[in-house]
Structure formats: structure tokens, C-alpha cells
Amino acid sequence: MVLRSAHAAQEAPALGIGFYTVPEAARLIRMPARTINRWLGGYAYGSGGEPRRMPPLWTPELPANDDRLELGFRDLIELRFVHAFVRENVDLRVVRGCLEAAREAVDDPRPFSTRRFKTDGRTIFLESLKADGGSEVLDLKRGQ
């Protein structure tokens, strides 16, 4: 674990959310550290000779320390879900759109760690309970 300076400790969020470096997170959730850095730090690329920037999928729970990402426990859960969807051949662009729709549907910046989600390999579905005790499934890609 990385030790923080006294200044950083004063700005640290409340205890109880976990603290993981990218290499620790990569080992725990069995995915490449480079992928975590790209997904949560964003990345630059070129398209048609023009420089472009892909924003992060979400902002980590913890502030960056010396330009290094630091992750909370919910970030690990979100990464596991996204990684599982990508392994099931759901395109990352679809995941990105579904993530945004899920944020709105559950009113939480880290929705995959709050509800039950499923995939058919093409889209992501949110299963939620209705007030009458029944359940409904929402296709996050199509909003239906």
C-alpha cells in the first residue's frame, strides 16, 4: 500500500471506502493495469489525422495522488462489471452508453455496484423491483 503525505491525509475522503492502487486493483480483479488506467484516466488517440481524447468511464472515488489513480472499493466493483461485459463481447462503446443510462436510472455515479445487471452479449439489462413487488427489466442500450 502507498503511504500518503500529511497534506494528502488532510484531504483524504472518509474511511471505509477502501484504498487501492492500480497495480493492486489489477491483481485483485485480474485485469491489465493498462486497461484500468485507460478506462478510469481516459486516453488520447488519433482519428483521421486529428488528435482526440476519450474521457474516463467515471471519476474514481479517490482523488489522484501525484497523477496516479487511486481507487475505492466501489470502483473495483464497477471495473469487474465492465470487464465482465467486455469479456462477454459487449462493445465498450455500448458499455459506455449503458453506464450513462444506468447512472440516470438508479441516480448513482457508480450504478453497476447498486443493482443487478445482465447481458446477452449485445447490450446490458437492468433488473429492478417495482412498487407492487414485481420486477422489470430495462434494456440500457435502447432505453426500453
Protein Blocks (a to p, Z undefined) as FASTA:
>chain_A
ZZddfklmmmpccehiapadfklmmmmnopafklmmmmmnopaddeehiacddddfbdcf
bdceehiacddfklmmmmmmmmmmmmnopafklmmmmmmmmmmmnopablmlmbccddeh
laccdddddfkopacdddfknoZZ
